Amino acid sequence: MKPKILATALAAALLVGLPVAGPLGPTPALARDLVKATAALVLAEEPPLSRTQVIEKQRREAAATASLPQKKEVDQTPYYKKWWFW
């Protein structure tokens, strides 16, 4: 329950603080997106991956797909219908 209270307090602080920033501050839509992103991070059960973890995950996925043998398509045409037979 504590993370929800923290997220609510953080969202309220962002909503109250951002419009006071003046004409150079973020627009209300940007502030709303920022609040949603912050709340999603606070309510996440596990912390987001760091840049190095993301790169390592992409590297592992690329290695896994590269190591898979490529299947050759089996031609279902009978040999007597091939051009080289005649």
Sequence and secondary structure as in RCSB ss.txt:
>XXXX:A:sequence
MKPKILATALAAALLVGLPVAGPLGPTPALARDLVKATAALVLAEEPPLSRTQVIEKQRREAAATASLPQKKEVD
QTPYYKKWWFW
>XXXX:A:secstr
 HHHHHHHHHHHHHHHHSGGG TTS  HHHHHHHHHHHHHHHH SS    HHHHHHHHHHHHHHHHHS       
 S GGGSTTT 
